[in-house]
Amino acid sequence: MTTYADTAFLCSLHAPDAHTGRVLKRMERQRSPLPFTGLHRLEFRNALRLRVFRKEISAGQRELAIQAMISDLASEVFTSAEPSWPEVLQEAERLSTSHSEILGTRSLDILHVASALVLGAREFLTFDHRQGALAAAAGLRRPPL
């Protein structure tokens, strides 16, 4: 497993937004399944619920996006991956100590980067500037999107 995508990337793939075109182009080049963790599952579903709350999508579109993700898991576009949470939390604390005061990173962003590292990822897909800066500082490659 060499590539890890943050949840916003996954949401853009399954519920169209301003980044969807770039996500689709990147997914055309993706050769191995992307990991999908419990953190992704929670944040993905919650992000879609927030989009319903903001009236950006309907409840029906939310359900279609969730079903599309389930289908992508079944067809191995994504693969279920569960990093060791004690290791993720230890790595997250290290990343926070080293980088948060400089980069202004949020806890969920740190948890995703820490998860990527614990899972052995080599590159990180995100549109978030601060999360991307943290991923780069942690040694993960950030391919252009």
URTAVEN-V933079 format. One record per residue. RES is the residue in one small letter. D_LAST is the distance of its C-alpha to the last C-alpha in Angstrom with 1 decimal. Layout:
<<RES;D_LAST> <RES;D_LAST>>
This chain:
<<m;19.1> <t;16.3> <t;13.2> <y;13.4> <a;11.4> <d;12.8> <t;14.7> <a;12.8> <f;10.0> <l;13.2> <c;14.8> <s;12.2> <l;12.7> <h;16.5> <a;17.4> <p;15.7> <d;14.4> <a;12.4> <h;9.0> <t;10.5> <g;9.6> <r;5.9> <v;7.1> <l;9.8> <k;8.3> <r;6.7> <m;10.2> <e;11.9> <r;11.2> <q;12.2> <r;15.8> <s;17.1> <p;17.6> <l;15.6> <p;18.1> <f;19.4> <t;21.8> <g;24.5> <l;22.5> <h;19.7> <r;22.6> <l;24.2> <e;21.2> <f;19.7> <r;23.2> <n;23.9> <a;20.7> <l;21.8> <r;25.3> <l;24.3> <r;22.6> <v;26.0> <f;27.8> <r;25.9> <k;26.6> <e;23.0> <i;23.8> <s;27.1> <a;28.5> <g;28.4> <q;24.7> <r;24.3> <e;26.5> <l;24.6> <a;21.3> <i;23.3> <q;24.9> <a;21.7> <m;20.6> <i;24.0> <s;23.8> <d;20.5> <l;22.3> <a;25.4> <s;23.6> <e;21.7> <v;18.1> <f;18.5> <t;21.4> <s;23.5> <a;23.4> <e;25.6> <p;25.4> <s;28.7> <w;28.8> <p;31.2> <e;28.9> <v;25.9> <l;28.1> <q;29.4> <e;26.0> <a;24.9> <e;28.1> <r;27.5> <l;24.0> <s;25.4> <t;28.4> <s;26.4> <h;23.5> <s;24.1> <e;26.6> <i;24.3> <l;20.8> <g;22.2> <t;20.5> <r;21.6> <s;23.3> <l;21.0> <d;18.0> <i;20.3> <l;21.4> <h;18.0> <v;17.4> <a;21.1> <s;20.7> <a;17.9> <l;20.3> <v;23.3> <l;21.8> <g;21.0> <a;17.3> <r;15.9> <e;12.1> <f;10.7> <l;7.8> <t;8.1> <f;7.7> <d;11.2> <h;12.1> <r;15.3> <q;14.3> <g;11.5> <a;14.4> <l;16.7> <a;14.7> <a;14.6> <a;18.3> <a;19.1> <g;18.0> <l;14.8> <r;12.1> <r;8.6> <p;6.4> <p;3.8> <l;0.0>>
